[in-house]
Amino acid sequence: YDPSLVTVQREDLFRLDPELEAKLADPAMHQGKRLRRLLTTIFGPDLRRFGYVGGHSTTAAETWRNRKGDCLSLTVLTYAVARKLGMPAQMQEVQTAAIFDRRGQLDMVNQHVNVLFFKSHLDLLEEYQGRDVIIDFEPDFASGRKGTPLDENGILARYYNNVAVESMAAGRLDMAYAHFRAALAAQPDYASAHSNLAVLYRKAGHDLEAEGLLRRAVALDTDKSDVALYELHRLLADTGRTAEAREVASRLESRRASDPYYWIGLGLKHLQEGEPRRAIEALLKAREIAPGFSEVHRSLAIAYTQVGERNHANDELAELASVAGMDKVAMLRRKLGLTPQQP
């Protein structure tokens, strides 16, 4: 364990680039419509200056210079700018469908964060005035639902966890171990850091310690993710504890049957693999469990369009409009080449 490998401390994560700090020093930035000014300064007048790029988390200053980042990077940058302008903002973790990404021998699963501005803190002349505003960065996961609030230590733990996972995939096990330890120091009850550290322990042959971490992760993360349960099942099966493995498998099956995020993730996986019919089957199960989820209607509209069922696609867009607003529907309708239904 070499703690000196962790070179980013909490204030480093949120420190702004000098160029951006100079922009924020303009007195006009502290006058009316600060949220609009904030978004325009960071993301440009058309809000498209920054590109979403998954798989690598960066500090606020690095994200500004790179003009791209994952959801955590863009969340950190937006929050840091809001903090500089004296605007209360809440970083939050939002439950989403599990999307897996294979890197070498590791399967990565997404966790999603974004930024919430409460209506009570918005300027009276703001066009968003009268409602809470969630700033999201990834169209596949964007949602208007509130998530679990994260303080600066919570987001720092997730940054360290991401660096650790990247390092583990690259074979830098010393770097991974240092950052997993740092993540747990920043937030001791962060379930993902426990389960990911367990994967590292298993690679080093420490199955007993890994099992303890996985059982801790399962206890901490009772209703959000199946990842820790899945890893625990694999450990028990690999070590010949068949009866215990069956018990965990039964728990996994029971949870997935009633978990809309499992079916959403399965539907998105089928869409990515070019199987829209199978995607529709999974997404319809998700819609039955959670009829108000905008991402379900959005994905169903895409899947129905791909199989040529345009009337069903328009039905889903109508449902999407009722929960997400007409602006998002209009953009998606143009993208899919669908015309509005006639009354």
C-alpha positions in Angstrom: 0.0 0.0 0.0 1.5 3.3 -1.1 -0.7 6.3 -0.3 1.6 8.6 -2.2 0.1 7.2 -5.4 -3.1 9.2 -4.6 -2.1 12.6 -5.9 -5.6 14.2 -6.2 -7.0 15.5 -2.9 -10.6 16.8 -2.4 -9.8 20.5 -3.2 -7.8 19.4 -6.3 -10.8 17.7 -7.6 -13.0 20.9 -7.5 -10.2 23.4 -8.3 -11.1 25.5 -11.4 -8.8 26.2 -14.3 -7.4 29.8 -14.1 -9.0 30.6 -17.5 -12.4 29.7 -16.2 -11.9 31.4 -12.9 -11.1 34.6 -14.9 -14.4 34.3 -16.7 -16.3 33.8 -13.5 -14.7 37.0 -12.0 -16.8 39.1 -14.4 -19.4 41.0 -12.3 -22.0 40.2 -14.9 -21.8 36.5 -13.9 -23.2 37.3 -10.5 -26.2 39.2 -11.7 -29.6 37.8 -12.8 -30.2 34.4 -14.6 -27.1 32.9 -13.0 -28.0 29.4 -14.0 -28.3 30.3 -17.6 -25.0 32.2 -17.4 -23.4 29.2 -15.7 -24.5 26.8 -18.4 -23.6 29.1 -21.3 -20.1 29.8 -19.8 -19.3 26.1 -19.4 -21.1 24.5 -22.3 -21.5 27.3 -24.8 -24.6 29.2 -26.1 -25.9 26.0 -27.7 -25.0 23.9 -24.7 -22.9 21.6 -27.0 -19.3 22.7 -26.3 -18.6 19.7 -24.2 -18.7 16.1 -25.4 -19.8 13.2 -23.2 -17.0 10.6 -23.1 -17.4 7.6 -20.7 -14.7 5.6 -19.1 -12.4 8.2 -17.7 -13.0 10.6 -14.8 -11.1 13.9 -14.5 -10.8 16.9 -12.2 -12.8 20.1 -12.8 -9.7 21.8 -14.3 -8.8 18.9 -16.6 -12.4 18.6 -17.8 -12.5 22.2 -18.7 -9.2 21.9 -20.7 -10.2 18.7 -22.4 -13.7 20.0 -23.3 -15.1 16.5 -22.6 -15.7 14.1 -19.7 -17.8 11.4 -18.2 -20.9 12.1 -16.0 -18.7 12.4 -12.9 -16.3 14.8 -14.6 -19.0 17.1 -15.9 -20.9 17.0 -12.6 -17.7 18.0 -10.7 -17.1 20.9 -13.1 -20.7 22.2 -13.0 -20.8 22.0 -9.2 -17.4 23.7 -8.9 -18.6 26.6 -11.0 -21.8 26.9 -9.1 -19.8 26.9 -5.8 -17.7 29.7 -7.2 -20.8 31.7 -8.1 -22.3 31.2 -4.7 -25.1 29.1 -6.2 -26.3 26.1 -4.0 -26.1 22.9 -6.0 -26.6 19.3 -5.0 -24.6 16.5 -6.6 -26.6 13.3 -6.7 -26.3 9.7 -7.6 -29.2 8.5 -9.8 -30.2 4.8 -10.1 -30.0 3.7 -13.8 -30.0 0.5 -15.8 -26.9 -1.5 -15.5 -24.8 -1.2 -18.7 -21.8 -3.4 -18.8 -18.5 -2.6 -20.7 -15.9 -5.3 -21.1 -12.3 -4.1 -20.6 -9.9 -7.0 -20.8 -11.0 -9.5 -18.2 -13.1 -7.1 -16.3 -16.8 -6.1 -16.8 -17.4 -2.5 -15.9 -20.9 -1.3 -14.9 -22.0 2.3 -14.9 -23.0 4.4 -12.0 -24.6 7.7 -12.9 -24.3 11.1 -11.2 -25.7 14.6 -12.1 -26.4 18.0 -10.5 -29.6 19.3 -9.0 -30.5 23.0 -8.6 -33.5 23.6 -6.3 -36.1 26.1 -7.5 -35.9 28.0 -4.2 -32.3 29.0 -5.0 -32.9 30.1 -8.6 -33.1 33.8 -9.6 -36.5 35.2 -10.0 -35.9 36.1 -13.7 -34.5 32.6 -14.5 -36.5 30.8 -17.3 -36.4 27.7 -15.1 -37.9 29.6 -12.2 -40.7 27.7 -10.4 -39.2 24.2 -10.7 -36.2 22.2 -9.7 -33.6 21.8 -12.5 -31.5 18.7 -13.0 -28.5 19.2 -15.2 -27.6 15.8 -16.8 -25.0 14.9 -19.4 -25.7 11.5 -20.7 -28.8 11.1 -22.9 -29.3 7.4 -22.4 -29.5 7.8 -18.6 -30.9 11.4 -18.3 -33.9 11.4 -15.9 -35.9 14.0 -14.1 -36.0 11.9 -10.9 -34.2 13.0 -7.9 -31.4 10.7 -6.6 -29.3 10.2 -3.5 -27.5 13.4 -2.4 -23.7 13.3 -2.5 -21.5 15.7 -0.6 -18.0 16.5 -1.7 -16.5 13.5 0.1 -19.1 11.2 -1.6 -18.2 12.4 -5.1 -14.5 12.2 -4.2 -15.0 8.6 -3.2 -16.5 7.9 -6.6 -13.7 9.6 -8.4 -11.1 7.5 -6.5 -13.1 4.4 -7.3 -13.2 5.2 -11.0 -9.4 5.8 -11.0 -8.9 2.5 -9.1 -11.0 0.5 -11.6 -9.2 2.1 -14.6 -5.9 1.2 -12.9 -7.0 -2.4 -12.2 -8.0 -2.8 -15.9 -4.6 -1.5 -16.9 -2.7 -3.9 -14.6 -1.6 -1.2 -12.2 -2.7 -3.1 -9.1 -0.7 -0.9 -6.7 -2.4 2.2 -8.0 -5.8 0.5 -7.9 -5.3 -0.6 -4.3 -4.2 2.9 -3.1 -7.3 4.5 -4.7 -9.7 1.9 -3.4 -8.3 2.6 0.1 -8.7 6.3 -0.5 -12.3 5.8 -1.7 -13.2 4.0 1.5 -11.5 6.6 3.6 -13.5 9.3 1.9 -16.8 7.4 2.3 -16.6 4.2 4.5 -20.1 3.1 3.5 -19.6 3.3 -0.2 -20.7 -0.2 -1.4 -19.1 -0.1 -4.8 -15.6 0.5 -3.4 -16.1 -2.6 -1.1 -17.2 -4.9 -4.0 -14.5 -3.6 -6.4 -11.8 -4.0 -3.8 -13.0 -7.5 -3.4 -12.3 -8.1 -7.1 -8.8 -6.9 -6.6 -8.4 -9.2 -3.6 -9.6 -12.2 -5.6 -7.0 -11.4 -8.3 -4.4 -11.6 -5.5 -5.7 -14.9 -4.2 -7.3 -13.5 -1.0 -10.7 -15.1 -1.3 -11.5 -14.9 2.4 -11.0 -11.2 2.6 -12.8 -10.7 -0.7 -15.9 -12.6 0.7 -16.0 -10.3 3.8 -15.9 -7.2 1.5 -18.7 -8.6 -0.7 -21.0 -9.4 2.2 -20.4 -5.9 3.5 -21.2 -4.5 0.0 -24.4 -6.5 -0.2 -25.5 -5.3 3.3 -24.8 -1.6 2.3 -26.4 -1.8 -1.2 -29.6 -3.6 -0.5 -31.8 -2.0 -3.2 -29.6 -0.4 -5.9 -27.4 -3.0 -7.6 -26.9 -6.7 -8.2 -23.2 -6.4 -8.8 -22.0 -7.4 -5.3 -24.5 -10.3 -5.2 -23.3 -11.4 -8.6 -19.7 -11.4 -7.5 -20.5 -13.2 -4.2 -22.3 -15.9 -6.2 -19.3 -16.3 -8.5 -16.9 -16.5 -5.5 -19.1 -19.2 -3.8 -19.4 -21.2 -7.0 -15.6 -21.0 -7.7 -14.8 -22.2 -4.2 -17.2 -25.2 -4.4 -19.8 -23.9 -1.9 -22.7 -25.0 -4.2 -25.6 -24.7 -1.7 -24.6 -21.2 -0.7 -24.2 -20.2 -4.3 -27.7 -21.5 -5.1 -29.1 -19.4 -2.3 -27.5 -16.3 -3.7 -28.6 -17.2 -7.2 -32.2 -17.4 -5.9 -31.9 -13.9 -4.4 -30.6 -12.5 -7.6 -33.4 -14.0 -9.7 -36.0 -12.7 -7.2 -34.6 -9.2 -7.3 -34.3 -9.0 -11.0 -37.8 -10.1 -11.7 -39.2 -7.0 -10.0 -36.4 -4.6 -10.9 -37.2 -2.2 -13.7 -33.5 -1.2 -14.1 -32.6 -4.8 -14.8 -35.1 -5.0 -17.7 -34.1 -1.5 -19.0 -30.5 -2.6 -19.0 -31.3 -5.8 -20.8 -33.4 -3.9 -23.3 -30.5 -1.4 -24.0 -28.1 -4.4 -24.4 -30.4 -5.9 -27.0 -30.6 -2.6 -28.8 -26.8 -2.3 -28.9 -26.6 -5.8 -30.3 -29.0 -5.0 -33.1 -31.9 -7.1 -31.7 -34.8 -4.7 -31.4 -37.5 -7.4 -31.0 -35.8 -8.8 -27.9 -35.3 -5.2 -26.7 -39.0 -4.6 -26.9 -39.8 -7.7 -24.9 -37.5 -6.6 -22.1 -38.6 -3.0 -22.2 -42.3 -3.9 -22.0 -41.5 -5.7 -18.8 -39.8 -2.6 -17.5 -42.8 -0.5 -18.5 -45.2 -2.8 -16.7 -43.1 -2.4 -13.5 -42.4 1.3 -13.9 -44.8 3.0 -16.3 -43.6 6.5 -15.5 -40.0 6.0 -16.4 -39.1 8.4 -19.3 -36.1 6.2 -20.4 -38.4 3.2 -20.9 -40.6 5.1 -23.3 -37.6 6.6 -25.1 -36.0 3.3 -25.7 -39.2 1.6 -26.7 -39.8 4.4 -29.3 -36.3 3.7 -30.7 -36.9 -0.1 -30.8 -40.3 0.1 -32.4 -38.9 2.4 -35.1 -36.2 -0.1 -35.8 -38.8 -2.8 -36.5 -41.0 -0.5 -38.5 -43.9 -0.2 -36.0 -44.2 3.5 -36.3 -47.6 3.8 -34.7 -46.3 2.0 -31.5 -43.3 4.3 -31.6 -45.5 7.4 -31.7 -47.6 6.0 -28.8 -44.4 5.8 -26.7 -43.4 9.3 -27.7 -46.8 10.5 -26.5 -46.2 8.9 -23.2 -42.7 10.4 -23.1 -44.1 13.8 -23.7 -46.4 13.5 -20.7 -43.4 12.8 -18.3 -40.5 14.6 -19.9 -41.9 17.5 -21.9 -42.3 18.3 -25.6 -38.8 19.6 -26.2 -37.1 16.2 -25.7 -39.8 14.5 -27.7 -39.4 16.9 -30.6 -35.7 16.2 -30.7 -36.1 12.4 -30.6 -38.9 12.5 -33.2 -36.7 14.3 -35.6 -33.8 11.9 -34.9 -36.1 8.9 -35.6 -37.8 10.5 -38.6 -41.3 10.2 -37.2 -44.1 12.5 -37.9 -46.6 13.5 -35.2 -49.8 11.4 -35.0 -52.9 13.1 -36.4 -55.9 13.4 -34.1 
